[in-house]
Amino acid sequence: MPELVGRVADDFEARVREHEEGWLSPFAVRSYDTRGRAREEPECRVRTPFQRDRDRILHSKEFRRLKGKTQVFIDPAGDHFRTRMTHTLETTAIARGVARALRLNEDLTEAIGLGHDMGHTPFGHAGEQALDECLRARFELGFRHNEQSLRIAESLNLTWEVRDGILKHTGEGEPETHEGKIVRIVDRVAYINHDIDDAIRHGILQPTDLPQEEVDLLGPSGSRRIDTLVHDLVESSAVAGDIVQGEEVGAAMLSLRSFMFERVYLGPHTSEEQARARETVRRIFEHLDGQGDSPAEIVDYLSGMTDRFALEYAASL
């Protein structure tokens, strides 16, 4: 039926614009009001710019590699530990639910959520810190995974709003869109509670080790705590006209985060894992540097490795 090919495409943008004007909050980014891409290109006639960004991320090799990058534990033997990909999908699902409740742009929120960790190194934050130290010592440069995620987003020619949310999901400076601010907060909501689950599964923590006052306020399980945090985020943001947490609930989440850094991320039970990660990254870095690779080549290659590939690569040197 070739005569029907253009009918949906001809009306698609107009129908999206009409729907968004009737549904979205005044704070939401409209899909066709994007500040655009760094390199001009024809737009898709049956996807909005943000839907197109989402699909580019999903089909990228950087996104696929996230399944081989762990959150806390290096290449764990069990099948139930989180990876960067499961964390990314969980963050995105929670963030999209918050955006829907606040009548913000779900497609923009989803694209930022899916792309925010594309540039993360193997071995989680230990790998990120090791690569940063190597670059500073050798080239007086640094490494931050959000900046590397932005480099990948730029290579995919994503829209300005998605790039802004990816860059500012962590570190200094807040995203300029409400959708980006949601991902920034929800990223912490997700990894704190999911890493607690993994630490308990690994035997590093017992449920009774968690700070009781925070557990009493937020809930005894990961799902209950996430539910509490999401409801607080939605209600507080609706009142404030911005993306904010309630003072008491936000403080409790930050307290849990500090607890996790002390007991898990930087704790004695993971020190051996962290030392293994740092040594692996250092050996690979020195090898690539010795071959005469540029800093950008080293960063792109090393940060793109999965945990297992990095371990095998270092072992072969």
Secondary structure, 3 states (H helix, E strand, C coil): CHHHHHHHHHHHHHHHHHHHHHHCCCCCCCCCCCCCECCCCCCCCCCCHHHHHHHHHHCCHHHHHHHHCECCCCCCCCCCCCEHHHHHHHHHHHHHHHHHHCCCCHHHHHHHHHHCCCCCCCCHHHHHHHHHHHHHHHHCCCCCHHHHHHHHHHHCCCEHHHHHHHHCCCCCCCCCCHHHHHHHHHHHHHHHHHHHHHHHHHCCCCHHHCCHHHHHHHCCCHHHHHHHHHHHHHHHHHHHCCCCCCHHHHHHHHHHHHHHHHHHHCCHHHHHHHHHHHHHHHHHHHHHHHCCCCHHHHHHHHHCCCHHHHHHHHHHC
